[in-house]
Amino acid sequence: MPFPGGLWWLLCCRQGFTLLRRDYGEADREADGEAEEEEASFELRAQGDQGSLEVNLSQPTRSSSGSERSLLVAEEMRSLIVEKGPGPVEDDPDALVKGWLQREVRGGVKTPWIRPRKYWFVLTPDSLDYYSSNEKGARRLGSLVLTSLCSVLWPDKQTYKETGYWNVTVFGRKHCYRLYTEHLNEAVHWVCAVQKVIDSKVPVQTPTQLLMRDVEEHCSSPEVLEQIYRCNPILRYTSSPLYAPLLPFPYGSLDQSAPSPCSYTTLRDEAVKLFNSLQQLESERDPVPLMQGVLQTCLDLPPLVDEIYCQLVKQTTEPPAPGGQGDLHYWQLLTCMSCTFLPSPPVLRFLHFHLDRTESRFPASEMAKYACFIREALGKTKGRECVPSLEEILVLMRRQEMICTVHCPGAPACSVAISSHTTAEEVAQELVSRLGLSQSPNLFALYEQSRRREQPVGSTTLLADVLTRFENLAGEEREQDPPCRLCFKHYGFLDTDNVPRDSLEFALLFEQAHEMVLRGYVPTSEDTLQTLAALRLQSLNSDFSTHAPFPRLEELFPPHVLHARLPAPRRRPPTKCRGARLRAGLLAGGLWGQALAKQRAERDQRLRGRLREEGASTMAAIVEKWKLLQGMGRPEAMAAYVALVREWPGFGSTLFDVDLRASPVGARPQRLWLGIGAKAVSLYKPGEPEPLDSFCYGRIASFGASDSSTFRLSVEDRDLLFETSQVDEIAQLLNTYLTTAGARRPPRPQEPATSPPDRTAPPQGLCPAAGPWQHRPPVGSFHS
């Protein structure tokens, strides 16, 4: 009786058939596939081989058939692969490791009728072979040639939990072996042995690398150079796609550990995709987004930086229309690359030669101008945290500088011209000089201000990276949120008593004191806060008038004081009975739940109404105090405001919200203020004017970061641990005060102070850079 059609399909879906527990058809296909793997694995040349002057290579393209590829690489295969015929497998003298392993015959999703099968694997100094059995005369079913570009992955615990097997994955050029074993020690033994063979191989070089070396050796001979470029199209512009990268990359996905939301494939595939993106630049009307995408890929995958440089040099060498729109797009992207990434020394030397060659062949052209700009940028580039913003790319395409706006509290905003290499210290120094603050003993710095927080910008931070972060945050925030901006403010207060009242610095001091009041960092009575609000109105609008512009209450009075007047919400005791909790849960999901939601909405509305009433009464009290200031000028009002704030002993200190970790295990941390001043470090209970404890810098033995959220302060014979999200800002400010005061240099974390005093002081009026010991925050944090 003939089999049904569906059953025949199930038996033959593997393009073979099984009879008496022996497989036919599939093993032959594997052997053919592995033969193609051997033939295609030698597209590169060993490093020890010295290529002739005329490499005479064409653009890498796909071969039309396997026979053509075999003709091209037959000689190399004969020199690197030892043919192994059927023979005694057990007596192979070259075998390093051998044993039974299970292999997925076809990579991909497992199906019920295709399962891993056992094969006899033999690792030799040249390849990883597998046979049908370990008997004498067994047929070799496949071989994976091992070169320096192969890679092997360690066993994955997640795979063991899902399948019960430890996996070993070996990547070749076109295929990979996914092997399985039940024992972890056996899997580790195979991985170490394969990796040792890979490490013993001589590094291979691509034709592009060999030609780069030839160009460098014969750079003084124009005739030889022209012959090299004429005989090797791989160095020149091409309109055809690229099917292999110009530089060697490891097979597999070992280098894809970059923290990025994008999903990348192997480095080799990404290199080919990037070349296709470069070719799209020629016809793009708006190439800026595409350029930023290429730069972002290079930032996520740093090994591709050299590859993109080589591709851009190739596409700008002897183009069909020199100086045309497509050619200039390549030069503009090369300009952005030079301001963002620094290539490796061999690629950098080849790039400099390309720039010199372009300037000599096309003097006074746009290409020569870009080449000159790129050479200067390469001498300044140190590396970027972010890719250039869209605005920066547009400016770089025109070889111009950006205009950065810095806001100064109490003074007009300043516009500063910056480049891709300008640091925050350079801008702060220019503003100190421009605003006449060079003689001030206090320290100044740039700050990043956003709706969520404010933090100082590190002195070595590139402002171009800050502007890119602002651009990214602008796309994430809502429309009603204020935009992020740069602000110039006091960073360290060394002398607040001798600041002239008619100076710009006093206006900065007044604005910063007002910010401290609004944030609740000036513990004083409510009556004093109302007087401060009246003085603020007098400084803004002069005498009382019904027609004067009136700011919002949140801009005059600390909002937390009004919220503290509202009654605390009553909390119901937790229900102990399990049945009662079940009934309450069922009622909450029905009509009773809708009634509870309505009650909560009504309660919130009553609280908002109560808050408006409290705000109205507070505003009325502020206005009455404002009327009493009739005739007081703006300078006098500002001086009276600062004098009232200065009555708090902690004025001049920078306050940080911290949680003091208690010594008993399991005890809750205590919320405190950590005040960093010019002479001492103090601890305050929030809202209390007097400090709980204060430590002069002579009592501090060491300080540093225990981890990304814990700051350690060693005072004499005890260690204080603070939990905070501002670990780096605290450490940098402490280091700044110690360095500026000429005291001894702060010791390294977890080490006693043994270094002599540091006599070098930073430039007057600037925030110095953080010391080399400074703890680096985790990846993804918003740090300066």
C-alpha positions, 0 to 999 in steps of 0.5 A: 500500500503506498504511503500517503503524500503527507507522510512522504513529505515528512520523510523527505523534508530533509532532502534525504531519507533514513533507512535502518537507522542510517542517514543518506543524502544529508551527510553528502550535502554537509561534505559539499558545504564544508568543501565550499567552506574550505575553498572560501576560507582563504580570501586573506593572505598571511601576514608573513607573506610579502606581497609584490609591488603590483598586487593586481587585485580587483574589486571584491565581488561574488564568484559566479560558481564554486569551481571558479573560486576553487581555481583562485584559491587552489594553490593556497589550499594545497599549502595550508590544508593537508588532505585527509583520506579515509584512514585510522582516525585513532592513530592520527598523530596531529590530533590535539583533542578528539571525542564524541560531540553532538552537533546541530546539523542545520543551524537555525530553529530546532524542529521535532524531526531534526535533532542534534546527532553524535559525531566523532570530532578531531581537533588538529593544528589546522582544522576541526574535523568530524567523522561518522565514527571513530572506527578505522577507515571512517569517512570524514563528513566535514572540516572547518579550517581554523584561522586567526579570524575564527572565534569560539564562544564559551558554554552558555548557562541559559542554553544548558537550562533550556536543553540540558546540554552545554554548547560550544560554538565555533565560527568560520567564514561561512559556517559555524559548528554548534556543538553540545555535550552533557558535561561542562568540563568537557565543553570547557576543554574543547573551547580552550583547545580550539582557542589555543589553535586560533591564537597560534595562527599567524594574523592574516592581512587583507589586500587593502592592508598590504597595499597600504603598506606598499604605499607607505614604503614607496611614498617618495616615488611618484611613478611607483605610486601611480602604478600601484593605484593604476593596477589595484582598483581596490584602492580607487572609487567604485560604484559597485557594492562591496561584498567583503570588508576592506579590513579583517574582522573576526567571524561570528558575533564576538565583538557585539557587546556595545550597549546600544538599542540597535541590533547589530549583526556581525562586524563583517556584515555591518562593514558591508552595510555601511559601505552601501550607506556611503554609496547612498550619500552620493544621491541624498539631498539631505545627507545629515541624518544618514551621516549621523547614523554612520557615526552612531554605528561607529560609536557603538562598534569601535572596531568599524572606525578604521574600516569606515576611514578606509572606505571613505579614502577609497571613495574619495580616490579618483572619483568620476566627478572630482568636486561634485556633489557626491564626492563632497558628501564623502569629504563632509562625512570624512570631516565629521569622522575626523572630529569624532574618532581617531583611527589607528596609527597605520590607518592614520598614516594612510589617511595623512598620505591621502590628504597630502595627495589630494592637496597636491593634485587639486590645489585651491579646490574644495577637496583641498580645503576639506583635506586641510581642515581634516588634518587640523582636526585629527591633531585635536581629536581625543575621542567623543562620548556622543556623536555630533548633533545635527546642528554640529554636522551642518556646521562641519559641512561648512567648516565653520564653528558653532555658536553656543549660548550660555545663560548667566543668572542676573546677566544677559546670555552670552554667545560663545563660538566653539568647535568640536574640540572646545572644552567646558574649561575653555569656555568658562575661562573665556566667560570669566575674562569677558565678565570681569571676574578674573580677580575674584577669589571664588570659583566658577563653572558651567552647569547643565540645567534641565527640568529634572536636575542641575549638575556641573559640567566637567572641565575636560568635557567637550561642549559638543557632547553636551549639546548632543545630549541636549538634542537627544533630551529635547526629542524625549521630553514633553512640549511643556518641559523647559529646554535644557540649557548651559548656565554659568554660575559659582562653583566654589565659594571661597570668599562671599563677604568681600564681593562688591555690591555693584559688581556682576559677581554680586548679581550672580551670588544673589541669584544663586542664593535665591535658588537655594531658598526656593529649593529649601536649602536655607533653613529659616522661619516662614516669616523670613521666607516671606520677607525674602520673597518681598525683597525679591519682588523689590529687586525685580519691580522696584516699588509696589504697583498694581501694574507691575508684572507679578511672577508666580508664587513658586518663583518667590516662595519655597513650594514645599512650605505650602505643601507642608501645611496640608493635612497628611493623608490618613492611612488605613491599617492593613487588613490582617484577615485573609478573607477580608483582604479578598473581599476588599479586592473583589469590591475594589474591582467592581462598583465599589472600586469606582466609588473609591476612585471618585472619593480619591478624585474629590479628595485631591480636588479639595487638597488642590483647593486648600493649596490655592487658599494657602498660596493666596494667603501667603501671596497676600502676606508677601505683598504687604511686606513688599509695600513696606519696602517703598523707596528701596533701590534694587542694589539695596534690596539685593544686599538685604536679601543676601544678608538675610541668607548669610545669617545661616551658618551654612551659607556658602556650602553646597548641599547634597541630599544623602542617606547616612548608612547606619552601623547596625545591619538592617537599620534604615538609613538616615536622610541628611544634608551633606554640606561641602564648604571651603573650610569644613564638611558638615552634616545637617538634619533637613530643615535644621539650621545648626549642623549635627556634626562638622569636620574640618579638612584636617580631620578627614583621612580619606574619601572616595567612592565605594561604588556607584551610589555610595560615598565613603568619608573617613574621619579620624577613626570612623568611616561614614558611608552615604548613599547618594546619586551624586557621588562624583560631584561630591568627590570632585568638589572636595578635591577642588576645595583641597587643591585650591586651598593649597592643602595636601592632596586628597589620598586615593580611595581606601589608602591613607594620606601619604602624599606631600602637599601639592603646591600647584593651584588651578587658574584663578576663577576656574573649576579644576578638573577631577583628579585621576582617582575619581570614580567613573560612573556606570555606563548610561548614567548622566555624569559630567 
